[in-house]
Amino acid sequence: MSLIASIIAQDPVGMKQLRAARTLGLPDWCIAAGFVRNRVWDHLHGISPPRPSADIDVLYYDKADLSKETEQAFEARLNALLPAPWQVRNQARMHVWKNLPQHKSSADSMIYWLETVTAVGVRLEDDDTLTVIAPLGTDDLLGLCCRPTDFGRVRLDEYEARIASKGWRTLWPKVRFLD
């Protein structure tokens, strides 16, 4: 089991959230972004239990249904099952607001996020194993190094503003922030 999967597997709250998301039966799904990044960085900073996430980003990929209403229905189902700050987003439609070509998968959509450490997700499989989805790798996340993706490099102002607004430098003082 990878270190990331091990960190997530040891968190009863995170596992409960993954089990709830799995009940939706979404195609090409994972929970990504702060759900993974924050737990890994808290673990590497000796913070236990991990701090709660501001939101839980559930990604999936379904070209057959691009409606926002479907995402909202999934969020409602999750909230009925396990109240939490769920954000369910179909990555087959996320390219529109970024003015990009349509993404090919949930993993493909993550390469267009601002920083490499956020482009990591986990999926709880039917046999209860965890699959880590990391199209840009996990070295930065595990190495406490935050850097922009190629997409983020052309949007450095957004990258810097995001880091500042979320207070990452204060929350995780061991992390090196690069541009």
PyMOL CGO cylinders between C-alpha atoms (Angstrom):
from pymol import cmd
from pymol.cgo import CYLINDER

trace = [
    CYLINDER, 0.00, 0.00, 0.00, 1.35, 3.43, -0.87, 0.3, 1, 1, 1, 1, 1, 1,
    CYLINDER, 1.35, 3.43, -0.87, 2.05, 5.94, 1.89, 0.3, 1, 1, 1, 1, 1, 1,
    CYLINDER, 2.05, 5.94, 1.89, -0.84, 8.12, 0.72, 0.3, 1, 1, 1, 1, 1, 1,
    CYLINDER, -0.84, 8.12, 0.72, -3.26, 5.19, 0.78, 0.3, 1, 1, 1, 1, 1, 1,
    CYLINDER, -3.26, 5.19, 0.78, -1.96, 4.20, 4.22, 0.3, 1, 1, 1, 1, 1, 1,
    CYLINDER, -1.96, 4.20, 4.22, -2.48, 7.72, 5.61, 0.3, 1, 1, 1, 1, 1, 1,
    CYLINDER, -2.48, 7.72, 5.61, -6.05, 7.82, 4.26, 0.3, 1, 1, 1, 1, 1, 1,
    CYLINDER, -6.05, 7.82, 4.26, -6.81, 4.25, 5.42, 0.3, 1, 1, 1, 1, 1, 1,
    CYLINDER, -6.81, 4.25, 5.42, -5.85, 5.19, 9.00, 0.3, 1, 1, 1, 1, 1, 1,
    CYLINDER, -5.85, 5.19, 9.00, -8.34, 8.07, 9.09, 0.3, 1, 1, 1, 1, 1, 1,
    CYLINDER, -8.34, 8.07, 9.09, -11.80, 6.79, 10.14, 0.3, 1, 1, 1, 1, 1, 1,
    CYLINDER, -11.80, 6.79, 10.14, -13.52, 10.04, 9.07, 0.3, 1, 1, 1, 1, 1, 1,
    CYLINDER, -13.52, 10.04, 9.07, -11.92, 9.97, 5.62, 0.3, 1, 1, 1, 1, 1, 1,
    CYLINDER, -11.92, 9.97, 5.62, -12.79, 6.31, 5.15, 0.3, 1, 1, 1, 1, 1, 1,
    CYLINDER, -12.79, 6.31, 5.15, -16.41, 6.98, 6.12, 0.3, 1, 1, 1, 1, 1, 1,
    CYLINDER, -16.41, 6.98, 6.12, -16.51, 9.77, 3.50, 0.3, 1, 1, 1, 1, 1, 1,
    CYLINDER, -16.51, 9.77, 3.50, -15.00, 7.49, 0.86, 0.3, 1, 1, 1, 1, 1, 1,
    CYLINDER, -15.00, 7.49, 0.86, -17.56, 4.76, 1.66, 0.3, 1, 1, 1, 1, 1, 1,
    CYLINDER, -17.56, 4.76, 1.66, -20.36, 7.32, 1.29, 0.3, 1, 1, 1, 1, 1, 1,
    CYLINDER, -20.36, 7.32, 1.29, -19.03, 8.54, -2.09, 0.3, 1, 1, 1, 1, 1, 1,
    CYLINDER, -19.03, 8.54, -2.09, -18.66, 4.95, -3.30, 0.3, 1, 1, 1, 1, 1, 1,
    CYLINDER, -18.66, 4.95, -3.30, -22.41, 4.36, -2.80, 0.3, 1, 1, 1, 1, 1, 1,
    CYLINDER, -22.41, 4.36, -2.80, -23.14, 6.74, -5.69, 0.3, 1, 1, 1, 1, 1, 1,
    CYLINDER, -23.14, 6.74, -5.69, -21.63, 4.29, -8.19, 0.3, 1, 1, 1, 1, 1, 1,
    CYLINDER, -21.63, 4.29, -8.19, -20.10, 7.14, -10.20, 0.3, 1, 1, 1, 1, 1, 1,
    CYLINDER, -20.10, 7.14, -10.20, -17.99, 6.43, -13.29, 0.3, 1, 1, 1, 1, 1, 1,
    CYLINDER, -17.99, 6.43, -13.29, -14.26, 7.29, -13.07, 0.3, 1, 1, 1, 1, 1, 1,
    CYLINDER, -14.26, 7.29, -13.07, -14.59, 8.79, -9.59, 0.3, 1, 1, 1, 1, 1, 1,
    CYLINDER, -14.59, 8.79, -9.59, -12.31, 9.79, -6.75, 0.3, 1, 1, 1, 1, 1, 1,
    CYLINDER, -12.31, 9.79, -6.75, -12.14, 12.24, -3.88, 0.3, 1, 1, 1, 1, 1, 1,
    CYLINDER, -12.14, 12.24, -3.88, -9.30, 14.66, -4.53, 0.3, 1, 1, 1, 1, 1, 1,
    CYLINDER, -9.30, 14.66, -4.53, -7.74, 18.01, -3.73, 0.3, 1, 1, 1, 1, 1, 1,
    CYLINDER, -7.74, 18.01, -3.73, -7.75, 19.06, -0.06, 0.3, 1, 1, 1, 1, 1, 1,
    CYLINDER, -7.75, 19.06, -0.06, -9.19, 15.74, 1.05, 0.3, 1, 1, 1, 1, 1, 1,
    CYLINDER, -9.19, 15.74, 1.05, -5.87, 14.10, 0.18, 0.3, 1, 1, 1, 1, 1, 1,
    CYLINDER, -5.87, 14.10, 0.18, -3.42, 17.02, 0.36, 0.3, 1, 1, 1, 1, 1, 1,
    CYLINDER, -3.42, 17.02, 0.36, -4.51, 18.19, 3.81, 0.3, 1, 1, 1, 1, 1, 1,
    CYLINDER, -4.51, 18.19, 3.81, -4.47, 14.72, 5.35, 0.3, 1, 1, 1, 1, 1, 1,
    CYLINDER, -4.47, 14.72, 5.35, -1.01, 13.96, 3.94, 0.3, 1, 1, 1, 1, 1, 1,
    CYLINDER, -1.01, 13.96, 3.94, 0.46, 17.30, 5.01, 0.3, 1, 1, 1, 1, 1, 1,
    CYLINDER, 0.46, 17.30, 5.01, -1.16, 17.08, 8.46, 0.3, 1, 1, 1, 1, 1, 1,
    CYLINDER, -1.16, 17.08, 8.46, 0.33, 13.59, 8.83, 0.3, 1, 1, 1, 1, 1, 1,
    CYLINDER, 0.33, 13.59, 8.83, 3.78, 14.78, 7.73, 0.3, 1, 1, 1, 1, 1, 1,
    CYLINDER, 3.78, 14.78, 7.73, 3.53, 17.67, 10.21, 0.3, 1, 1, 1, 1, 1, 1,
    CYLINDER, 3.53, 17.67, 10.21, 2.53, 15.35, 13.08, 0.3, 1, 1, 1, 1, 1, 1,
    CYLINDER, 2.53, 15.35, 13.08, -1.01, 16.73, 13.31, 0.3, 1, 1, 1, 1, 1, 1,
    CYLINDER, -1.01, 16.73, 13.31, -3.39, 14.01, 14.45, 0.3, 1, 1, 1, 1, 1, 1,
    CYLINDER, -3.39, 14.01, 14.45, -6.24, 13.62, 13.93, 0.3, 1, 1, 1, 1, 1, 1,
    CYLINDER, -6.24, 13.62, 13.93, -6.18, 15.52, 10.63, 0.3, 1, 1, 1, 1, 1, 1,
    CYLINDER, -6.18, 15.52, 10.63, -8.05, 18.79, 10.54, 0.3, 1, 1, 1, 1, 1, 1,
    CYLINDER, -8.05, 18.79, 10.54, -11.44, 18.68, 8.80, 0.3, 1, 1, 1, 1, 1, 1,
    CYLINDER, -11.44, 18.68, 8.80, -11.53, 19.72, 5.15, 0.3, 1, 1, 1, 1, 1, 1,
    CYLINDER, -11.53, 19.72, 5.15, -13.32, 22.89, 4.11, 0.3, 1, 1, 1, 1, 1, 1,
    CYLINDER, -13.32, 22.89, 4.11, -14.98, 20.80, 1.41, 0.3, 1, 1, 1, 1, 1, 1,
    CYLINDER, -14.98, 20.80, 1.41, -14.89, 17.28, 0.03, 0.3, 1, 1, 1, 1, 1, 1,
    CYLINDER, -14.89, 17.28, 0.03, -14.23, 17.31, -3.71, 0.3, 1, 1, 1, 1, 1, 1,
    CYLINDER, -14.23, 17.31, -3.71, -15.81, 14.29, -5.37, 0.3, 1, 1, 1, 1, 1, 1,
    CYLINDER, -15.81, 14.29, -5.37, -14.82, 14.08, -9.04, 0.3, 1, 1, 1, 1, 1, 1,
    CYLINDER, -14.82, 14.08, -9.04, -16.31, 11.85, -11.66, 0.3, 1, 1, 1, 1, 1, 1,
    CYLINDER, -16.31, 11.85, -11.66, -16.36, 11.69, -15.44, 0.3, 1, 1, 1, 1, 1, 1,
    CYLINDER, -16.36, 11.69, -15.44, -19.58, 11.18, -17.38, 0.3, 1, 1, 1, 1, 1, 1,
    CYLINDER, -19.58, 11.18, -17.38, -19.86, 12.65, -20.91, 0.3, 1, 1, 1, 1, 1, 1,
    CYLINDER, -19.86, 12.65, -20.91, -23.46, 11.36, -21.17, 0.3, 1, 1, 1, 1, 1, 1,
    CYLINDER, -23.46, 11.36, -21.17, -24.87, 13.75, -18.52, 0.3, 1, 1, 1, 1, 1, 1,
    CYLINDER, -24.87, 13.75, -18.52, -23.34, 17.20, -18.24, 0.3, 1, 1, 1, 1, 1, 1,
    CYLINDER, -23.34, 17.20, -18.24, -26.07, 18.80, -16.13, 0.3, 1, 1, 1, 1, 1, 1,
    CYLINDER, -26.07, 18.80, -16.13, -25.35, 20.73, -12.96, 0.3, 1, 1, 1, 1, 1, 1,
    CYLINDER, -25.35, 20.73, -12.96, -28.63, 19.36, -11.59, 0.3, 1, 1, 1, 1, 1, 1,
    CYLINDER, -28.63, 19.36, -11.59, -27.19, 15.84, -11.59, 0.3, 1, 1, 1, 1, 1, 1,
    CYLINDER, -27.19, 15.84, -11.59, -24.22, 17.04, -9.54, 0.3, 1, 1, 1, 1, 1, 1,
    CYLINDER, -24.22, 17.04, -9.54, -26.59, 18.72, -7.10, 0.3, 1, 1, 1, 1, 1, 1,
    CYLINDER, -26.59, 18.72, -7.10, -28.65, 15.54, -6.81, 0.3, 1, 1, 1, 1, 1, 1,
    CYLINDER, -28.65, 15.54, -6.81, -25.49, 13.57, -5.98, 0.3, 1, 1, 1, 1, 1, 1,
    CYLINDER, -25.49, 13.57, -5.98, -24.57, 16.16, -3.34, 0.3, 1, 1, 1, 1, 1, 1,
    CYLINDER, -24.57, 16.16, -3.34, -28.06, 15.87, -1.82, 0.3, 1, 1, 1, 1, 1, 1,
    CYLINDER, -28.06, 15.87, -1.82, -27.77, 12.06, -1.72, 0.3, 1, 1, 1, 1, 1, 1,
    CYLINDER, -27.77, 12.06, -1.72, -24.40, 12.30, 0.00, 0.3, 1, 1, 1, 1, 1, 1,
    CYLINDER, -24.40, 12.30, 0.00, -25.65, 14.87, 2.52, 0.3, 1, 1, 1, 1, 1, 1,
    CYLINDER, -25.65, 14.87, 2.52, -28.60, 12.63, 3.37, 0.3, 1, 1, 1, 1, 1, 1,
    CYLINDER, -28.60, 12.63, 3.37, -26.21, 9.74, 3.93, 0.3, 1, 1, 1, 1, 1, 1,
    CYLINDER, -26.21, 9.74, 3.93, -23.42, 11.66, 5.68, 0.3, 1, 1, 1, 1, 1, 1,
    CYLINDER, -23.42, 11.66, 5.68, -23.79, 15.42, 6.23, 0.3, 1, 1, 1, 1, 1, 1,
    CYLINDER, -23.79, 15.42, 6.23, -20.56, 17.12, 5.12, 0.3, 1, 1, 1, 1, 1, 1,
    CYLINDER, -20.56, 17.12, 5.12, -19.40, 19.95, 2.82, 0.3, 1, 1, 1, 1, 1, 1,
    CYLINDER, -19.40, 19.95, 2.82, -19.65, 17.83, -0.37, 0.3, 1, 1, 1, 1, 1, 1,
    CYLINDER, -19.65, 17.83, -0.37, -18.79, 19.24, -3.79, 0.3, 1, 1, 1, 1, 1, 1,
    CYLINDER, -18.79, 19.24, -3.79, -19.55, 16.76, -6.57, 0.3, 1, 1, 1, 1, 1, 1,
    CYLINDER, -19.55, 16.76, -6.57, -18.30, 17.80, -10.01, 0.3, 1, 1, 1, 1, 1, 1,
    CYLINDER, -18.30, 17.80, -10.01, -18.48, 16.04, -13.36, 0.3, 1, 1, 1, 1, 1, 1,
    CYLINDER, -18.48, 16.04, -13.36, -15.07, 16.60, -14.92, 0.3, 1, 1, 1, 1, 1, 1,
    CYLINDER, -15.07, 16.60, -14.92, -16.55, 16.08, -18.39, 0.3, 1, 1, 1, 1, 1, 1,
    CYLINDER, -16.55, 16.08, -18.39, -17.92, 19.63, -18.15, 0.3, 1, 1, 1, 1, 1, 1,
    CYLINDER, -17.92, 19.63, -18.15, -15.25, 21.44, -16.14, 0.3, 1, 1, 1, 1, 1, 1,
    CYLINDER, -15.25, 21.44, -16.14, -13.25, 22.45, -19.24, 0.3, 1, 1, 1, 1, 1, 1,
    CYLINDER, -13.25, 22.45, -19.24, -15.91, 24.98, -20.26, 0.3, 1, 1, 1, 1, 1, 1,
    CYLINDER, -15.91, 24.98, -20.26, -15.19, 27.65, -17.65, 0.3, 1, 1, 1, 1, 1, 1,
    CYLINDER, -15.19, 27.65, -17.65, -11.42, 27.29, -18.18, 0.3, 1, 1, 1, 1, 1, 1,
    CYLINDER, -11.42, 27.29, -18.18, -11.80, 27.62, -21.97, 0.3, 1, 1, 1, 1, 1, 1,
    CYLINDER, -11.80, 27.62, -21.97, -9.92, 24.35, -22.59, 0.3, 1, 1, 1, 1, 1, 1,
    CYLINDER, -9.92, 24.35, -22.59, -10.45, 21.29, -24.75, 0.3, 1, 1, 1, 1, 1, 1,
    CYLINDER, -10.45, 21.29, -24.75, -12.75, 18.75, -23.15, 0.3, 1, 1, 1, 1, 1, 1,
    CYLINDER, -12.75, 18.75, -23.15, -11.00, 16.62, -20.55, 0.3, 1, 1, 1, 1, 1, 1,
    CYLINDER, -11.00, 16.62, -20.55, -10.59, 12.90, -21.28, 0.3, 1, 1, 1, 1, 1, 1,
    CYLINDER, -10.59, 12.90, -21.28, -11.02, 11.61, -17.72, 0.3, 1, 1, 1, 1, 1, 1,
    CYLINDER, -11.02, 11.61, -17.72, -11.04, 12.69, -14.09, 0.3, 1, 1, 1, 1, 1, 1,
    CYLINDER, -11.04, 12.69, -14.09, -7.25, 12.27, -13.97, 0.3, 1, 1, 1, 1, 1, 1,
    CYLINDER, -7.25, 12.27, -13.97, -6.83, 14.34, -17.15, 0.3, 1, 1, 1, 1, 1, 1,
    CYLINDER, -6.83, 14.34, -17.15, -8.87, 17.18, -15.60, 0.3, 1, 1, 1, 1, 1, 1,
    CYLINDER, -8.87, 17.18, -15.60, -6.49, 17.38, -12.63, 0.3, 1, 1, 1, 1, 1, 1,
    CYLINDER, -6.49, 17.38, -12.63, -3.54, 18.39, -14.80, 0.3, 1, 1, 1, 1, 1, 1,
    CYLINDER, -3.54, 18.39, -14.80, -5.38, 21.69, -15.30, 0.3, 1, 1, 1, 1, 1, 1,
    CYLINDER, -5.38, 21.69, -15.30, -5.47, 22.46, -11.59, 0.3, 1, 1, 1, 1, 1, 1,
    CYLINDER, -5.47, 22.46, -11.59, -3.17, 25.16, -10.26, 0.3, 1, 1, 1, 1, 1, 1,
    CYLINDER, -3.17, 25.16, -10.26, -0.77, 23.15, -8.10, 0.3, 1, 1, 1, 1, 1, 1,
    CYLINDER, -0.77, 23.15, -8.10, 0.67, 19.64, -8.33, 0.3, 1, 1, 1, 1, 1, 1,
    CYLINDER, 0.67, 19.64, -8.33, -0.04, 18.76, -4.69, 0.3, 1, 1, 1, 1, 1, 1,
    CYLINDER, -0.04, 18.76, -4.69, -3.77, 19.19, -5.18, 0.3, 1, 1, 1, 1, 1, 1,
    CYLINDER, -3.77, 19.19, -5.18, -3.91, 16.96, -8.28, 0.3, 1, 1, 1, 1, 1, 1,
    CYLINDER, -3.91, 16.96, -8.28, -4.05, 13.76, -6.23, 0.3, 1, 1, 1, 1, 1, 1,
    CYLINDER, -4.05, 13.76, -6.23, -7.18, 11.74, -5.55, 0.3, 1, 1, 1, 1, 1, 1,
    CYLINDER, -7.18, 11.74, -5.55, -8.18, 8.47, -3.95, 0.3, 1, 1, 1, 1, 1, 1,
    CYLINDER, -8.18, 8.47, -3.95, -10.94, 6.00, -4.77, 0.3, 1, 1, 1, 1, 1, 1,
    CYLINDER, -10.94, 6.00, -4.77, -12.27, 3.28, -2.50, 0.3, 1, 1, 1, 1, 1, 1,
    CYLINDER, -12.27, 3.28, -2.50, -12.66, 0.17, -4.63, 0.3, 1, 1, 1, 1, 1, 1,
    CYLINDER, -12.66, 0.17, -4.63, -15.37, -2.46, -4.19, 0.3, 1, 1, 1, 1, 1, 1,
    CYLINDER, -15.37, -2.46, -4.19, -12.87, -4.71, -2.36, 0.3, 1, 1, 1, 1, 1, 1,
    CYLINDER, -12.87, -4.71, -2.36, -12.08, -1.83, 0.07, 0.3, 1, 1, 1, 1, 1, 1,
    CYLINDER, -12.08, -1.83, 0.07, -8.61, -1.18, -1.35, 0.3, 1, 1, 1, 1, 1, 1,
    CYLINDER, -8.61, -1.18, -1.35, -7.61, 2.39, -2.07, 0.3, 1, 1, 1, 1, 1, 1,
    CYLINDER, -7.61, 2.39, -2.07, -6.47, 3.50, -5.50, 0.3, 1, 1, 1, 1, 1, 1,
    CYLINDER, -6.47, 3.50, -5.50, -4.40, 6.69, -5.69, 0.3, 1, 1, 1, 1, 1, 1,
    CYLINDER, -4.40, 6.69, -5.69, -4.97, 8.78, -8.83, 0.3, 1, 1, 1, 1, 1, 1,
    CYLINDER, -4.97, 8.78, -8.83, -2.05, 11.16, -9.38, 0.3, 1, 1, 1, 1, 1, 1,
    CYLINDER, -2.05, 11.16, -9.38, -1.57, 12.24, -13.01, 0.3, 1, 1, 1, 1, 1, 1,
    CYLINDER, -1.57, 12.24, -13.01, 1.30, 14.54, -11.99, 0.3, 1, 1, 1, 1, 1, 1,
    CYLINDER, 1.30, 14.54, -11.99, 2.81, 12.13, -9.49, 0.3, 1, 1, 1, 1, 1, 1,
    CYLINDER, 2.81, 12.13, -9.49, 3.03, 12.25, -5.72, 0.3, 1, 1, 1, 1, 1, 1,
    CYLINDER, 3.03, 12.25, -5.72, 6.63, 13.38, -5.16, 0.3, 1, 1, 1, 1, 1, 1,
    CYLINDER, 6.63, 13.38, -5.16, 5.71, 17.01, -4.47, 0.3, 1, 1, 1, 1, 1, 1,
    CYLINDER, 5.71, 17.01, -4.47, 2.91, 16.07, -2.07, 0.3, 1, 1, 1, 1, 1, 1,
    CYLINDER, 2.91, 16.07, -2.07, 5.05, 13.62, -0.10, 0.3, 1, 1, 1, 1, 1, 1,
    CYLINDER, 5.05, 13.62, -0.10, 8.12, 15.86, -0.36, 0.3, 1, 1, 1, 1, 1, 1,
    CYLINDER, 8.12, 15.86, -0.36, 6.29, 18.87, 1.12, 0.3, 1, 1, 1, 1, 1, 1,
    CYLINDER, 6.29, 18.87, 1.12, 6.87, 20.92, -2.02, 0.3, 1, 1, 1, 1, 1, 1,
    CYLINDER, 6.87, 20.92, -2.02, 4.08, 23.02, -3.53, 0.3, 1, 1, 1, 1, 1, 1,
    CYLINDER, 4.08, 23.02, -3.53, 4.63, 24.08, -7.11, 0.3, 1, 1, 1, 1, 1, 1,
    CYLINDER, 4.63, 24.08, -7.11, 2.37, 25.18, -9.94, 0.3, 1, 1, 1, 1, 1, 1,
    CYLINDER, 2.37, 25.18, -9.94, 1.32, 22.76, -12.64, 0.3, 1, 1, 1, 1, 1, 1,
    CYLINDER, 1.32, 22.76, -12.64, 2.08, 23.73, -16.24, 0.3, 1, 1, 1, 1, 1, 1,
    CYLINDER, 2.08, 23.73, -16.24, -1.43, 25.20, -16.29, 0.3, 1, 1, 1, 1, 1, 1,
    CYLINDER, -1.43, 25.20, -16.29, -0.72, 27.02, -13.02, 0.3, 1, 1, 1, 1, 1, 1,
    CYLINDER, -0.72, 27.02, -13.02, 2.49, 28.51, -14.39, 0.3, 1, 1, 1, 1, 1, 1,
    CYLINDER, 2.49, 28.51, -14.39, 0.50, 30.58, -16.87, 0.3, 1, 1, 1, 1, 1, 1,
    CYLINDER, 0.50, 30.58, -16.87, -1.77, 31.65, -14.01, 0.3, 1, 1, 1, 1, 1, 1,
    CYLINDER, -1.77, 31.65, -14.01, 0.80, 32.40, -11.32, 0.3, 1, 1, 1, 1, 1, 1,
    CYLINDER, 0.80, 32.40, -11.32, -1.29, 35.23, -9.87, 0.3, 1, 1, 1, 1, 1, 1,
    CYLINDER, -1.29, 35.23, -9.87, -4.14, 32.76, -9.26, 0.3, 1, 1, 1, 1, 1, 1,
    CYLINDER, -4.14, 32.76, -9.26, -1.70, 30.20, -7.84, 0.3, 1, 1, 1, 1, 1, 1,
    CYLINDER, -1.70, 30.20, -7.84, -0.19, 32.68, -5.37, 0.3, 1, 1, 1, 1, 1, 1,
    CYLINDER, -0.19, 32.68, -5.37, -3.59, 34.12, -4.43, 0.3, 1, 1, 1, 1, 1, 1,
    CYLINDER, -3.59, 34.12, -4.43, -4.95, 30.65, -3.73, 0.3, 1, 1, 1, 1, 1, 1,
    CYLINDER, -4.95, 30.65, -3.73, -2.03, 29.74, -1.45, 0.3, 1, 1, 1, 1, 1, 1,
    CYLINDER, -2.03, 29.74, -1.45, -2.35, 33.03, 0.42, 0.3, 1, 1, 1, 1, 1, 1,
    CYLINDER, -2.35, 33.03, 0.42, -6.15, 32.90, 0.78, 0.3, 1, 1, 1, 1, 1, 1,
    CYLINDER, -6.15, 32.90, 0.78, -6.06, 29.39, 2.20, 0.3, 1, 1, 1, 1, 1, 1,
    CYLINDER, -6.06, 29.39, 2.20, -3.25, 30.16, 4.65, 0.3, 1, 1, 1, 1, 1, 1,
    CYLINDER, -3.25, 30.16, 4.65, -1.17, 27.15, 3.65, 0.3, 1, 1, 1, 1, 1, 1,
    CYLINDER, -1.17, 27.15, 3.65, 2.14, 28.74, 4.67, 0.3, 1, 1, 1, 1, 1, 1,
    CYLINDER, 2.14, 28.74, 4.67, 0.85, 29.10, 8.23, 0.3, 1, 1, 1, 1, 1, 1,
    CYLINDER, 0.85, 29.10, 8.23, -0.96, 25.75, 8.38, 0.3, 1, 1, 1, 1, 1, 1,
    CYLINDER, -0.96, 25.75, 8.38, 2.02, 23.75, 7.07, 0.3, 1, 1, 1, 1, 1, 1,
    CYLINDER, 2.02, 23.75, 7.07, 5.29, 25.58, 7.83, 0.3, 1, 1, 1, 1, 1, 1,
    CYLINDER, 5.29, 25.58, 7.83, 7.50, 22.70, 6.56, 0.3, 1, 1, 1, 1, 1, 1,
    CYLINDER, 7.50, 22.70, 6.56, 6.17, 23.05, 3.00, 0.3, 1, 1, 1, 1, 1, 1,
    CYLINDER, 6.17, 23.05, 3.00, 8.39, 24.75, 0.41, 0.3, 1, 1, 1, 1, 1, 1,
    CYLINDER, 8.39, 24.75, 0.41, 6.37, 26.93, -1.95, 0.3, 1, 1, 1, 1, 1, 1,
    CYLINDER, 6.37, 26.93, -1.95, 7.79, 27.36, -5.43, 0.3, 1, 1, 1, 1, 1, 1,
    CYLINDER, 7.79, 27.36, -5.43, 6.84, 29.39, -8.46, 0.3, 1, 1, 1, 1, 1, 1,
]
cmd.load_cgo(trace, "trace")
